[in-house]
Amino acid sequence: MTTSRRLTLVWVVLLALTFGSFAVGIEQGARFADVAAIAIIAIALVKVRLIGLHFMDVRDAPIALRAVFEGYVLVVFVALVALDLVVRP
């Protein structure tokens, strides 16, 4: 697969994820607000990972840099979910 084709495919996936997170946000009721918030955070971090790996070329970086990036994404996810669960009334 050529670089141009791969990046176009990733861009389409990013668009789909954007619309998906929007749909989750407007369709959630008060009963499922926690689940919807966590789903939106997860979708956002999948998008961060796709952008980092494909548009910033972290996928071709040395393994140490890639591990730091993957760890960063995981730590941010855990921190945001924890904050959401603690702060939500």
Secondary structure, DSSP 8 states (H G I E B T S, - for coil): --HHHHHHHHHHHHHHHHHHHHHHHHH--GGGHHHHHHHHHHHHHHHHHHIIIIIS-GGGS-HHHHHHHHHHHHHHHHHHHHHHHHH--
